[in-house]
Amino acid sequence: MKYAVAAPAQPSLPILGSEQRFPIRRVFCIGRNYAEHAREMGAGVDKGTPMFFCKPADAVVGDGDDVPYPSATGDLHHEVEMVVALKAGGRDIPAEQAANLVFGYGVGLDLTRRDLQAQAKAKGHPWDVAKAFDHSAPVSALRAATEVSVDADTVLRLHVNGDLRQQASLGEMVHGVPQIIAALSRLFELKAGDLVFTGTPAGVAALQRGDRFHAELVGVAELNGRIV
């Protein structure tokens, strides 16, 4: 096939222990999935209606890569999250079948232009410019689900410049991974290559140029980077 302009590169992530890479189709995110984080943002948690948003696939930044400080903001925040990679999809997926769709796990940062998000909230506008900007989704290499156990006791944490900023166990999530996948599949047709950011715990704060971050899904994946 001939294209009128150069076809964009396929975004992808490395897979730990493999020479293959994971191609990224879409990036889905859930908001307010840890009650303490919702409270620190002055919001409540609607357990019956999860809140979703998206980032573009080419917003993903790999482990060890520099992250440019974004334009149009003076308040860039970190939000550390477990990332789930799907090997299959579908519509209206029952929660009890959702685990069969998981290829693997990683850890990522949902970077947020917090000042733009606050402005959007105040006006009742969408959050796209606050969440879906370039380089807004650093993600680690993925660990295949067949090689690791991820459960309620698995710890998610973030250090910035050596200082602990965020830490929680996955058991603190309001909606677990099966429930997130099931709810998403009622809104979108999920497919292989999709990434799902599963929410951030309390402790979100600002990042500055020169800051170095180290995110961990303990025993599963690690992500390092620098804001430049």
Secondary structure, DSSP 8 states (H G I E B T S, - for coil): ---SS------EEEBTT-S-EEE---EEEEES-BHHHHHHTT----TTS-EEEEE-GGGEE-TT-EE---TT-S-EEE-EEEEEEES--BSS--GGGGGGGEEEEEEEE--EEHHHHHHHHHHT--SHHHHSSTT-EEB--BEEGGG----TT-EEEEEETTEEEEEEEGGGBSS-HHHHHHHHHTTS-B-TT-EEE----S--EE--TT-EEEEEETTTEEEEEEE-
